Amino acid sequence: MKLDFENKIVVVTGAGLGIGRATARAFANHGARVAVVDLNEEHARATVEAITAEGGTAAYFVADVSEEEQVKKFFREVLDKWGRVDILINNAGIYYQGTITSTPLAAWEKVMAVNVRSAYLCAREAVAIMEKQGGGVIINVASEAGLVGIKGQVAYNVSKAALIGLTRSLAVDHAPSIRVNCLCPGTTATPLVEESVRRSGDPEKARRELEQIRPMNRLGLPEEQAKALLFLASEEVGYATGAVLSVDGGYTAQ
């Protein structure tokens, strides 16, 4: 299978760490020029440094992607630098733990803003650009939590289910020129997950429990999710739009 993104302009949000960083590096390693978007400048710069050290091309853009004017600004900057946007990966997201009675309204709204509103804002800008240039690809990064109800994380679950709905709506509205698909990762060994495990009273037990609830008996790797995103973005699956791909170690198959 040929994954060729030579000279494609790829925007990755939440690209400072974890799946976002692995994805930015993967696209760059396959010839793309990557716009690394993150709220944390230090993390964004580190991603760009990793890409350039590997011979790739990238630039970072600091933005809160839940804020309309900041989204508009960084898309203008990407266009000023490279002239087009071929692929958008809506990866930015946050996690909040709590049931509906223990989740404050402010926390609910923050999760919806970062996980859902950001994807809406970024997709809106990207669609306008892609329609003018004749096409493109958008991929929303949701979660296994968007496909099944996971206890004690209602805001996160709902936000990720909303991304699946956004994917399908965009896909039917903007076919055939713009393909829109969705990746649903399972729990992946990102810095945020590793930190959560370390903060638990018994890190070894916490990690084992995360691993044992899925048939493959391990956590995913950021690089595995990045490869799935490369696949969905490639013309090898040019007939796929509105698709939802689970890469979760079998968790949602149970």
N, C-alpha and C positions, 0 to 999 in steps of 0.2 A: 504494500500500500504506500502510495506517495503522498507525503504530507509536505506540500510546498507552499510556503507563505512568503516567498521572496518579494521584498519591497512592499508587502502589505502593511497598512497602518492599523495597528491593533491597540485599542484602549482597554486597559484592565483596571477596574476600580478595586480598592482594598488590596493593592499590590505590594504593600510594604512587608507583609509577613505571610507565612503559611501557604495555603492554596494559591492565593493571589501572587505571591513571589514566585512560586514554582511555575505558575502559568505564564507569567511574564518572561521568565527565563526560557521556558519551553518554546514559546513563539519566536523569541529572538534567536534561539538556536536553530530554528527552521527558516530563518531569513527575514523575519518580520522586523519592522521598526515599531518599538513598543512605547506607548504612553503609559507610564507608571503613575497611577493616581492614588493618593493616600492622604489622610488627614495628618499623619505623623511624618514630618519632613525627614527626620533621621532615618526612619525605616524605608521611606521612598528612595532616599539617596543611596542607601545600602543595596537596595534591589538593582538600581541602575549601575552601581559599581560592580556588582556581581555579573551583570550582563556584559558590560564593557570588558571586564577581565576575561570573559569567555569569547570575546571577538564580536559581540553583538552590538546592536544600535538601540539606544533607549534614551528617554528623557523623562524627568519626573515633574509632576504637577501637584501642588499641595492644594487640597480642596476638601471641604465638608460636602459630600455628595448628596446630603439631604437638603441642602440650601440651593434654591433655584438660581440665584445670581452667580454663585460660585461654580455651579455646573455649566452655566452658559459661558462663563469666563474661561474655564479650562478647555472647553470645546473650541472656542475661538482661538485659543493659543495653540491647540493641536493643529487646527486648520492653517494658522499663520506659519507654523513650522513645517508641516508636511503636505498640506493642501487637500487632504481627504481623510475619511475614516472608513476602513473596510470591514473591521470586526470590532464589536463591543462586547466585552465580558463584564456583566454586572455581578461582581463578586463581593462588594462591600457588605458587611453585615455585623450585627452584634447579637449577643445572647443574653437572655434574662430568664432566671429560674423563678417559678411561682405559679400558683393556681389563680383562678380569677378573683378569689377573695383576698389573696395575699399580694396581688400585683397592683401597685398604685397606678392611677391614671397617668401620671407623668412617665412612669416606666413603660407602660403600654404604648403611649404616644411616641416615645423615643425609639422603641423597637420598630414600630411601624414606619417612622420617618427614615431611619437608617436602612432598614431591610426592604421596604416597599416603595416609599416615596422616592428614594434615590434611584431605584431602577426605573420608575416612571419618568423622572426628570432626565436621566441619561438616555433612555430609549427615545424619548421625545426629540432630543437634540440629534441623536444618531439617525433616526428615521428621516428627519428633514434633510440631513446631509446625504444620506444614502439614496433617497429618492431623486435628488438632483444629479448625483453621479452615476445612477443606473443600477444600484444594487448594493448589497452588503449582508452581513451576518450579525445577529445579536444572540448571545447566550446568557440566560439568567441562571445564576447559581442558587438553587433552592436547598433542599435537604431531604433526607429520609423523613424528617419531622413534618414535611409538607404532605407526605403521603399517608402517614398513620398518626394516630394520637399517641404522643409520648407523655407520660404522667409528669405533672409538675412544671410545665414550661409552656403555658397556654399562649402567651404573647408570641413566643418564638414559633410555635407550631402554626399559628394563624398567619403570621407574616410569610412563612415559607410556602404555605398553601396558596396564599395570594400571588406569589411569584409564578406558581404553576398556572394559575388562571390568567395572569398577565401574559405569560408566554403564549398561551393558546389564542388569546384575543389578538395579540400583535401578529401572530402567524397568519390568521385568516384575513386580517385587515390589510396586510401588506405583501402577501404573495402575489405574483411569483418572484418579484424582484428582490425582496428581502426575506431571508430565512431566519426564523426565530425558534430556538430550541432551549431546552432546560436540562441542567445537570442536577441530580439529587445525590450529593455525597452522603455516605454514612460517616460515623465518627472517625475523624482523621487525626493523625498524630501531628497536629500543628502546635506552635508554641502556646497558644491559648489553652488547648486541651491538656498539654503537658503541665502547664502551670496549675490548672484546676486539679489535676491528679496529685501534684506535689502538695497542694494546700489541704488535701483531705487528711483525716486523722491517720489513715493507713494507706499510703500511696500504692503499695504493692497490691493490696486488696482492691482498691479503687480501679486500678488498671485492669486487673484480672476480671472484674465484673463487667467492665466496658467491653472487653474482648469476648467473654463467654456468652454474651447475649446474641452473638451473630454466628452463623454457621461456619464462617471461615476462621473463627477463633482468634482474630487479631484486629487491630485497628488498620485503617487505610493509611496510605502515605500521600503527602501532598503531590508528589510526582505522578502518582497513579491518577489522581483527579485531573492534573494538568494534561496528561495524555488523553483522557476522555474528552476534555475540552478541545484539544487539537483535532480529534476525530470529528466532533460535532461541527467544528468550524470549517472543516476541509470540504473540498468539492468531491471527495470520495463518497460522501453521503449527500450529494446535492439535491436529492429528492426528499430529504428529511426536513420538514418544518412542522412546528407544533409538537415535536417529539419530547418525551420526558425519559431521560436515561438515569436509572439508579445504579450507583457504584457504591454499594453499601455492605459488601461482604455477605450478602444474603439476608440481611435483617428484615427487609420488607417482603421477602418471599415466604416467611414463616407463617 
